Amino acid sequence: MAKQLPGISDHLRAFMEAQHLFFVGTAAPDGRVNVLPKGMDCLRVLGPNCVAWLNVTGSGNETAAHLR
C-alpha cells in the first residue's frame, strides 16, 4: 500500500519526472472527491517537499476550488 516518506529523493524525482501521466486527487470540506489524470509535461519537482503542476486542461477548476 502507500508509503510515507520524509521527502522526494533524487531517485524518486527522476522516476516522477519520467512519467507521462499522473493523477491529482482533492476533496472538498463537505466530502466531494475529485481525481483527475494529468499529463502534457506539466509536473515539476521544485524541492524535496514541493511539487507544482500546470492545471492546463479539464472540464472545470474543481481542484483549485478544493485548495481554496
N, C-alpha and C positions, 0 to 999 in steps of 0.2 A: 504494500500500500504506500501511502505518502511518507515522505521523509522530510523532516525539518532540518535545515542547515543554517549555520551562523552567517553565511554569506555566499556569494557566487564566486566559485574558484575559477581560475584560468581555464581549466579543463571543461567545466560546466559552461562557461562563457562561450568557448569555441563550439560546443555542442549546440547551444541555443542559437548562436548566430548562423549556423549551418542549416537550420530548419527553414522550410518553405512555408510552413503553416504552423500557427499556434492558436490557442484559444484564450479568450478573456472571459472570466466569469465575475459578475457583480450581483448584488442583491439590494433591493430597496429596504428601508426600515420596516415596511409592512410585510416583508417576506417574499415579494416577487423576485424571482431569479431570472437572470438573463445570461446566456452563454453564447458567445459568438466566435466563429472562426475568423482569423486574421491572417494576412499574408502581405504580398507585394513589397517585400524587403523593408518593412516599416518598423521592425523591432531593433532597439539599440540598448546595449548594456552600458550604463553610464558609470557604474561603480559596483563594488561588492554587495551593496544593498539597495541598488537603484536601477530600474529599467524604465524605458519610455517607448511608446509606440505612437504612430500617427493613426488617428481614427479616420481614415480616408474614405471608406466606403461603408454602406449599410443602409438600412431602411429607416433609421432614425438615430437619435442620440441618447438612447436609454442608458448607456454606460456612463456618460457624463452626468446625466441626471442622478444616477445612483451615487456617484462620487461626491456630488454636491451635498 
